[in-house]
Amino acid sequence: FFFFKQKTAYEMLRSLVGSEMCIRDRYMGNYYNFLMETAQVPEIKVEKYDESKEYNRCKYAHQKGGIHLVDEERVRDFLVDMIKTLSKKIMDGSIMELMKISRPAKISHHLTYLETVANDFMYYSNYITRAAQEKNPLQRMKYVIAGTIGALYFNTTQCLNKAPLNPVLGETLVCDQPNGTKLYCEQISHHPPITAYQIYGPNGLYKASGRGEVHVQLSGMDSVRGYRVGKTVIEFNDGSSIQISNPEISIQGLVFGDRRLNYTKNMIFIDKTNKLWADLNFNEEVKGIATKLTSKLKKWWKKETAEQVPSDYITIQIANYEKLADGSIQKTIVSEGSGSWLEYIQIDQELFWRVDDSINEWNFELDEQLPSSSRNRKDKQFIKSKQFDQAQIEKDKIENQQRNDAKLRKEHAPKKN
C-alpha cells in the first residue's frame, strides 16, 4: 500500500518534482540495493576460455553431435508400429500430433511432463539470481544465456529414449531450491497441451513466467520434431526484463541407424529496456564462420565438411539494436560466443558454463504440494518401481477420465451464435 500511495501521489500531484521525488527515488534505489546485498551470491566460476583445452563432454554425446539415445528393443518396436499406423497420413503429406497418441507405460519415463518443465529452469537459482545482481546489462545477458542453455541437456539425459508422462488438465507442481527460488506449474489446457509456469527468485530479485504449447510431429519416415510455442519473460527487480524464445527438438533414427536428439533452429533473447538482442544458433552452417572456429573445431574440420562439426555446436551473437522508422531492426554486434549445449558455453573468451558444473536440483518434497500435484500420479509411482502392468492400468484410468472430461466440456460448452 505504501508504494502504491507514493506512486499515486506522484502521478496526481505534478508539483512533486523536488525533494519529495528525490527522497522517493533514493529510497527505492536503496531498497533495491538492500535486496541485492542480502541475497546470497551464487557461486558461478567464470574463467578464461582456453582454446587449446579439451573440456569434458556429456557422456551421452554422440560423436556426430547431439544425445545418443541408445536403443531399447521395446522402444523401437513401438516406434515401428506407430509409423506403420501413421504411414498413410505421412504419404498423404499430413502430419499428426504425436501428443495425442498414448504410449505404453513400459516405454514411458516416471517423470511427469510438469517435472521436465521445472527441470528446464533448474539453473535459474544460480544463473538468473546472479544475473539479477549484475548491474551491467551486457553481463546480465550473458548469465541469462548461460543459465538457459545449461539446462538443455538435463531432461534429455534423464529420459533418453523414454518420454515423460503426458500432462493432465489441472495438474499442478510446486518445487523450490535451497536459496529460496520457487517454481509453480499448472497444466491449463488439454488439447492443445498448454502449461503455465512462474518462477520467483530469492528476495524478490526477479520473477520469470510463461506458457508453452507443445507440438510433437513426425517430420519424415525416420524422424520427429518437437517445439514449444510460447516465450519466457524474466522480470528483474530494477524494472528491466529479458524475453526468451524456445528452440526446436529433432530426433533422427527412429527406426534406422543411431537415434540422436538435437536442438535446432535458434533462440532469441531480447532486453527491450537496454536495447540488447541475442541470437543463439544451433548447428550453424560453416558459411561465414570458418575463420572464427576454435582450434578444436579446426581439428574436426580437416575435410572441410559440415558433418565434421558436431550438431550440438552453438554460436552466439549479442547486439545493440534499434528499430528504424520502416519497422526493420538494425543491429550492432557487441559480443560473440560459441560452444555446445553438451560441453561448455564461452562468451567473449570467458567460460560461463561447463556440462560438469555442479547443479542444484529441485526439491519436490514440499508440504504445500496440492492434491492435484503430478507427483501424486499412481502411474508415475508404479513406473518408477518398474511395476509396468499396474502402471498401464493406472495410466489408462487417467487417460480415459481425461477423454471423458473433454467430451463433457464439449457437450456442455456454450453454443456460439
C-alpha positions as CSV (number, residue, x, y, z in Angstrom):
1,F,0.0,0.0,0.0
2,F,2.8,2.4,0.8
3,F,4.4,2.1,-2.6
4,F,1.0,2.3,-4.3
5,K,0.3,5.5,-2.4
6,Q,3.7,7.1,-3.2
7,K,3.2,6.4,-6.9
8,T,-0.4,7.7,-6.9
9,A,0.7,10.9,-5.2
10,Y,3.5,11.4,-7.7
11,E,1.2,10.9,-10.7
12,M,-1.6,13.1,-9.4
13,L,0.4,15.9,-8.0
14,R,2.8,17.0,-10.7
15,S,4.2,19.6,-8.3
16,L,6.1,16.8,-6.6
17,V,9.2,17.3,-8.6
18,G,11.6,18.5,-5.9
19,S,12.8,16.9,-2.7
20,E,9.8,14.5,-2.3
21,M,10.6,12.8,-5.7
22,C,14.3,12.6,-4.8
23,I,13.6,11.0,-1.5
24,R,11.2,8.5,-3.0
25,D,13.6,7.5,-5.8
26,R,16.6,7.4,-3.4
27,Y,14.5,5.1,-1.0
28,M,13.6,2.8,-3.9
29,G,17.2,2.6,-5.0
30,N,18.4,1.8,-1.5
31,Y,15.7,-0.8,-1.2
32,Y,16.8,-2.5,-4.4
33,N,20.5,-2.4,-3.2
34,F,19.3,-4.0,0.0
35,L,17.7,-6.8,-1.8
36,M,20.8,-7.5,-3.8
37,E,23.2,-7.3,-0.9
38,T,21.1,-9.6,1.4
39,A,20.6,-12.2,-1.3
40,Q,23.3,-14.9,-1.3
41,V,25.6,-14.5,-4.3
42,P,25.6,-17.8,-6.3
43,E,29.0,-19.5,-6.8
44,I,29.5,-19.4,-10.6
45,K,33.0,-20.0,-11.7
46,V,33.7,-17.7,-14.7
47,E,37.2,-18.3,-16.1
48,K,39.2,-17.5,-19.2
49,Y,38.4,-19.8,-22.2
50,D,41.3,-21.8,-23.3
51,E,41.1,-22.9,-27.0
52,S,43.8,-25.5,-26.6
53,K,42.0,-27.3,-23.7
54,E,39.8,-30.3,-24.2
55,Y,36.7,-29.6,-22.0
56,N,34.7,-32.5,-20.7
57,R,31.8,-33.6,-22.8
58,C,28.5,-35.1,-21.8
59,K,28.8,-38.9,-21.5
60,Y,25.7,-39.4,-23.7
61,A,27.0,-37.2,-26.5
62,H,27.2,-38.9,-30.0
63,Q,30.4,-38.5,-31.9
64,K,28.4,-36.7,-34.7
65,G,26.7,-34.5,-32.1
66,G,23.6,-34.5,-30.0
67,I,22.4,-37.0,-27.4
68,H,22.8,-40.7,-28.4
69,L,19.5,-42.3,-27.5
70,V,20.8,-45.8,-27.1
71,D,18.2,-48.1,-28.4
72,E,15.9,-50.4,-26.5
73,E,14.1,-53.2,-28.3
74,R,10.7,-52.4,-26.8
75,V,11.0,-48.7,-27.7
76,R,12.0,-49.5,-31.3
77,D,9.1,-52.0,-31.7
78,F,6.6,-49.3,-30.5
79,L,8.0,-46.8,-32.9
80,V,7.8,-49.2,-35.9
81,D,4.2,-49.9,-35.1
82,M,3.4,-46.2,-34.7
83,I,5.0,-45.3,-38.0
84,K,3.1,-48.2,-39.7
85,T,-0.2,-46.9,-38.3
86,L,0.5,-43.3,-39.5
87,S,2.1,-44.3,-42.8
88,K,-1.0,-43.4,-44.8
89,K,-1.1,-39.9,-43.2
90,I,2.6,-39.5,-43.9
91,M,2.2,-40.5,-47.6
92,D,-0.7,-38.0,-47.9
93,G,1.5,-35.3,-46.6
94,S,-0.5,-34.7,-43.5
95,I,1.3,-34.7,-40.1
96,M,-0.4,-35.9,-37.0
97,E,0.2,-34.5,-33.5
98,L,2.0,-37.2,-31.6
99,M,1.0,-35.7,-28.3
100,K,-2.4,-37.3,-29.0
101,I,-1.0,-40.8,-29.1
102,S,-1.0,-42.8,-25.9
103,R,2.3,-44.5,-25.2
104,P,2.6,-47.8,-23.3
105,A,3.7,-47.4,-19.7
106,K,6.7,-49.6,-20.2
107,I,8.3,-47.1,-22.6
108,S,7.4,-44.1,-20.6
109,H,9.6,-42.4,-18.0
110,H,8.4,-41.9,-14.5
111,L,9.0,-38.1,-14.8
112,T,5.8,-36.2,-15.5
113,Y,5.8,-33.5,-18.2
114,L,5.4,-30.8,-15.5
115,E,8.6,-32.1,-13.8
116,T,10.5,-31.8,-17.1
117,V,9.2,-28.2,-17.4
118,A,10.6,-27.5,-14.0
119,N,14.0,-29.0,-15.0
120,D,14.2,-26.6,-17.9
121,F,14.7,-23.8,-15.3
122,M,16.9,-25.7,-12.8
123,Y,19.9,-23.3,-13.4
124,Y,17.8,-20.2,-12.6
125,S,18.6,-20.4,-8.9
126,N,22.2,-19.8,-9.7
127,Y,22.5,-18.0,-13.0
128,I,19.4,-15.8,-13.0
129,T,19.9,-14.9,-9.4
130,R,23.4,-13.9,-10.4
131,A,22.1,-12.0,-13.4
132,A,19.7,-10.1,-11.2
133,Q,22.6,-8.9,-9.1
134,E,24.5,-7.8,-12.1
135,K,24.2,-4.0,-12.9
136,N,25.9,-4.3,-16.3
137,P,23.1,-5.1,-18.9
138,L,25.5,-7.0,-21.2
139,Q,27.0,-9.1,-18.4
140,R,23.5,-9.8,-17.2
141,M,22.5,-11.1,-20.7
142,K,25.5,-13.4,-20.7
143,Y,24.4,-15.0,-17.4
144,V,20.8,-15.4,-18.7
145,I,22.1,-17.1,-21.8
146,A,24.4,-19.5,-19.9
147,G,21.7,-20.4,-17.4
148,T,19.1,-21.1,-20.1
149,I,21.4,-23.2,-22.3
150,G,23.0,-25.0,-19.4
151,A,19.7,-26.8,-18.5
152,L,19.0,-28.1,-22.1
153,Y,20.9,-31.4,-21.7
154,F,19.4,-32.4,-18.3
155,N,15.9,-33.7,-19.4
156,T,17.3,-35.4,-22.4
157,T,19.9,-37.3,-20.4
158,Q,17.3,-38.2,-17.7
159,C,14.7,-39.5,-20.1
160,L,16.8,-40.7,-23.0
161,N,14.5,-43.0,-25.1
162,K,11.6,-42.7,-22.8
163,A,9.2,-39.7,-23.0
164,P,7.7,-38.2,-19.8
165,L,4.1,-38.9,-18.9
166,N,1.7,-36.8,-20.9
167,P,0.2,-33.9,-18.8
168,V,-3.4,-34.0,-17.5
169,L,-5.5,-30.9,-17.4
170,G,-5.5,-29.3,-14.0
171,E,-2.3,-31.0,-12.8
172,T,0.0,-28.8,-10.7
173,L,3.5,-28.8,-9.4
174,V,5.4,-26.8,-6.8
175,C,9.2,-27.0,-6.1
176,D,12.0,-24.9,-4.6
177,Q,15.7,-24.7,-4.2
178,P,17.9,-24.0,-1.2
179,N,18.4,-20.3,-1.9
180,G,14.6,-19.6,-1.9
181,T,14.0,-19.9,-5.6
182,K,10.5,-21.3,-6.1
183,L,8.6,-22.6,-9.1
184,Y,4.8,-23.1,-9.7
185,C,3.4,-25.0,-12.7
186,E,-0.1,-25.9,-13.9
187,Q,-1.5,-27.6,-17.0
188,I,-4.1,-25.2,-18.2
189,S,-5.2,-26.8,-21.5
190,H,-5.8,-30.4,-22.7
191,H,-5.7,-30.1,-26.5
192,P,-3.6,-28.3,-27.4
193,P,-1.5,-29.1,-24.3
194,I,-0.5,-25.8,-22.7
195,T,1.5,-25.4,-19.5
196,A,1.8,-22.2,-17.5
197,Y,4.7,-21.6,-15.1
198,Q,6.1,-19.0,-12.7
199,I,9.5,-18.8,-11.0
200,Y,10.2,-16.5,-8.1
201,G,13.9,-15.6,-7.3
202,P,15.2,-15.2,-3.8
203,N,14.5,-11.9,-2.1
204,G,12.2,-10.9,-4.9
205,L,15.2,-10.2,-7.2
206,Y,13.3,-11.5,-10.3
207,K,10.2,-13.2,-11.5
208,A,10.0,-15.4,-14.6
209,S,6.8,-16.5,-16.2
210,G,5.5,-18.0,-19.4
211,R,3.3,-20.6,-21.0
212,G,4.2,-23.3,-23.5
213,E,2.0,-25.1,-26.1
214,V,3.7,-28.4,-27.0
215,H,3.7,-29.8,-30.5
216,V,5.4,-33.1,-31.5
217,Q,5.1,-34.2,-35.1
218,L,6.6,-36.8,-37.5
219,S,8.9,-34.9,-39.9
220,G,9.7,-37.9,-42.1
221,M,9.7,-41.7,-42.1
222,D,12.5,-41.8,-39.6
223,S,12.4,-38.6,-37.7
224,V,10.3,-36.5,-35.4
225,R,10.3,-32.8,-34.4
226,G,9.0,-31.1,-31.3
227,Y,8.6,-27.5,-30.3
228,R,7.0,-25.4,-27.6
229,V,5.1,-22.3,-28.7
230,G,5.4,-19.5,-26.2
231,K,8.0,-17.4,-24.6
232,T,9.6,-17.0,-21.1
233,V,9.9,-13.5,-19.7
234,I,12.3,-12.7,-16.8
235,E,11.4,-9.5,-15.0
236,F,14.1,-8.1,-12.8
237,N,13.6,-6.0,-9.7
238,D,15.2,-3.0,-11.3
239,G,12.4,-2.8,-13.9
240,S,14.2,-4.4,-16.9
241,S,13.2,-7.7,-18.4
242,I,14.5,-10.3,-20.9
243,Q,12.2,-12.2,-23.2
244,I,13.4,-15.7,-24.4
245,S,12.1,-17.9,-27.3
246,N,12.3,-21.7,-27.4
247,P,14.3,-23.8,-29.8
248,E,13.1,-26.9,-31.7
249,I,14.0,-30.5,-30.9
250,S,14.8,-33.0,-33.6
251,I,15.1,-36.8,-33.2
252,Q,16.5,-38.8,-36.1
253,G,17.0,-42.5,-36.4
254,L,13.6,-43.6,-35.0
255,V,13.9,-46.9,-36.9
256,F,17.2,-47.0,-38.8
257,G,20.7,-46.2,-37.6
258,D,21.7,-44.4,-34.4
259,R,19.0,-42.4,-32.8
260,R,20.1,-38.9,-32.0
261,L,18.4,-35.9,-30.3
262,N,19.4,-32.4,-31.3
263,Y,18.2,-28.9,-30.7
264,T,17.7,-27.0,-33.9
265,K,16.7,-23.5,-35.3
266,N,17.6,-20.7,-32.9
267,M,16.8,-19.0,-29.6
268,I,16.3,-15.2,-29.3
269,F,16.9,-13.2,-26.1
270,I,15.6,-9.6,-26.1
271,D,16.2,-6.9,-23.4
272,K,13.9,-4.1,-24.6
273,T,14.9,-1.8,-21.7
274,N,18.6,-1.8,-22.6
275,K,18.1,-2.5,-26.3
276,L,20.1,-5.8,-26.3
277,W,19.3,-8.6,-28.7
278,A,21.0,-12.0,-28.6
279,D,20.8,-14.7,-31.3
280,L,21.8,-18.2,-30.4
281,N,22.1,-20.5,-33.3
282,F,22.2,-24.3,-33.1
283,N,24.3,-26.2,-35.6
284,E,25.1,-23.1,-37.6
285,E,26.5,-23.8,-41.1
286,V,30.1,-23.2,-42.0
287,K,29.5,-20.3,-44.3
288,G,30.7,-17.1,-42.8
289,I,32.2,-18.5,-39.6
290,A,35.1,-20.6,-40.8
291,T,37.7,-18.0,-39.6
292,K,36.1,-17.9,-36.2
293,L,36.3,-21.6,-35.4
294,T,38.3,-22.6,-32.3
295,S,41.4,-24.9,-32.6
296,K,39.2,-27.8,-31.5
297,L,36.7,-27.2,-34.3
298,K,39.5,-26.8,-36.8
299,K,40.6,-30.4,-35.9
300,W,37.0,-31.5,-36.7
301,W,37.1,-29.6,-39.9
302,K,40.0,-31.3,-41.6
303,K,37.9,-32.4,-44.5
304,E,36.0,-29.1,-44.6
305,T,32.6,-30.8,-44.4
306,A,29.7,-29.7,-42.2
307,E,29.4,-33.2,-40.9
308,Q,32.7,-32.8,-39.1
309,V,31.3,-30.2,-36.8
310,P,29.2,-31.8,-34.0
311,S,25.5,-30.9,-34.5
312,D,25.3,-29.6,-30.9
313,Y,27.7,-26.8,-31.7
314,I,26.3,-23.3,-30.9
315,T,27.2,-19.8,-32.0
316,I,26.1,-16.7,-30.0
317,Q,25.9,-13.1,-31.0
318,I,24.7,-10.2,-28.7
319,A,23.9,-6.9,-30.3
320,N,22.7,-3.4,-29.5
321,Y,19.5,-2.9,-31.6
322,E,17.4,-0.1,-32.9
323,K,14.0,-0.2,-34.5
324,L,14.1,2.0,-37.6
325,A,11.2,4.1,-39.0
326,D,10.4,1.5,-41.6
327,G,10.0,-1.2,-39.0
328,S,13.2,-3.0,-39.6
329,I,15.7,-3.8,-36.9
330,Q,19.3,-2.5,-37.1
331,K,21.8,-4.4,-35.0
332,T,25.4,-3.7,-34.0
333,I,27.2,-6.7,-32.6
334,V,28.9,-6.1,-29.3
335,S,29.6,-9.6,-28.1
336,E,30.2,-13.1,-29.5
337,G,30.5,-16.6,-28.2
338,S,30.3,-20.3,-29.0
339,G,30.3,-23.7,-27.5
340,S,28.0,-26.7,-27.2
341,W,24.9,-27.5,-25.0
342,L,26.7,-30.8,-24.2
343,E,30.1,-29.3,-23.3
344,Y,30.6,-25.6,-22.5
345,I,29.5,-22.0,-23.3
346,Q,32.0,-19.2,-23.8
347,I,31.2,-15.6,-24.5
348,D,34.0,-13.1,-25.2
349,Q,36.6,-15.7,-24.3
350,E,35.1,-16.2,-20.9
351,L,33.8,-19.6,-19.9
352,F,30.4,-19.2,-18.2
353,W,29.1,-22.8,-18.1
354,R,30.5,-26.4,-18.3
355,V,28.5,-29.5,-18.5
356,D,30.2,-31.0,-15.4
357,D,29.4,-27.9,-13.3
358,S,27.6,-28.7,-10.0
359,I,23.8,-28.3,-10.2
360,N,21.1,-27.7,-7.6
361,E,18.2,-30.0,-8.4
362,W,14.6,-29.0,-7.4
363,N,13.2,-30.1,-4.1
364,F,9.7,-31.5,-4.8
365,E,9.0,-32.8,-1.3
366,L,7.0,-29.8,-0.1
367,D,4.1,-29.7,2.3
368,E,2.4,-27.2,0.0
369,Q,2.0,-29.7,-2.8
370,L,-1.7,-29.8,-3.8
371,P,-3.7,-33.0,-4.2
372,S,-3.6,-32.1,-7.9
373,S,0.2,-32.4,-8.0
374,S,1.5,-34.5,-10.8
375,R,3.8,-36.1,-8.3
376,N,0.8,-37.9,-6.9
377,R,0.0,-39.8,-10.1
378,K,-0.2,-43.6,-9.4
379,D,1.1,-44.5,-12.9
380,K,4.2,-42.5,-12.1
381,Q,4.8,-44.4,-8.9
382,F,4.3,-47.8,-10.5
383,I,6.6,-46.9,-13.4
384,K,9.3,-45.8,-11.0
385,S,9.1,-49.1,-9.2
386,K,9.0,-51.0,-12.6
387,Q,5.5,-52.5,-12.0
388,F,4.6,-51.8,-15.6
389,D,1.4,-53.9,-15.7
390,Q,-0.1,-52.0,-12.8
391,A,1.3,-48.7,-14.2
392,Q,-0.6,-49.4,-17.5
393,I,-3.9,-49.9,-15.6
394,E,-3.5,-46.6,-13.8
395,K,-2.3,-44.8,-16.9
396,D,-5.4,-46.0,-18.8
397,K,-7.7,-44.8,-16.0
398,I,-6.2,-41.3,-16.0
399,E,-6.3,-41.0,-19.8
400,N,-9.9,-42.4,-20.1
401,Q,-11.0,-39.9,-17.4
402,Q,-9.4,-37.1,-19.3
403,R,-11.1,-38.1,-22.5
404,N,-14.5,-38.3,-20.7
405,D,-14.0,-34.9,-19.1
406,A,-13.1,-33.4,-22.5
407,K,-16.2,-34.9,-24.0
408,L,-18.4,-33.4,-21.2
409,R,-16.8,-30.0,-21.7
410,K,-17.5,-30.1,-25.4
411,E,-21.2,-31.2,-24.9
412,H,-21.9,-28.6,-22.3
413,A,-19.9,-25.7,-23.8
414,P,-22.0,-22.6,-24.6
415,K,-23.2,-22.6,-28.2
416,K,-21.8,-20.0,-30.4
417,N,-24.3,-17.7,-32.1
